[in-house]
C-alpha cells in the first residue's frame, strides 16, 4: 500500500468512527481508534513522536499523589510559627 493511500484510509477511518460515535451517542471514555492510528502513523514518519508516545505511556502508569511534596505541618502561616526538626528528634518552634 502506498503512503497516500494509507493517509486516505486513515482519514476515512476517522470519518467513519466519528459518524459511528454520533449515531451510537457513545461517550468519549476510551481513546478513539483513529487517533491511535494517526499517532502510530506519525511515529512511523517521525522518530521524536515515538519517544513522545513512549513517555506518555510511561507517565500514565505512574501513580499520582495528591500531596504537594512539602513536609506536613512545618510552617503555620496563620500563627506565624515555624517548626524545626532537630537531629535528636525533638521538635521546637
Secondary structure, 3 states (H helix, E strand, C coil): CCHHHHHHHHHHHHHHHHHHHHHHCCCCCCCCHHHHHHHHHHHHHCHHHHHHHHHHHHHHHCCCCCCCCCCCCCEECCCCEECEECCCCCEEC
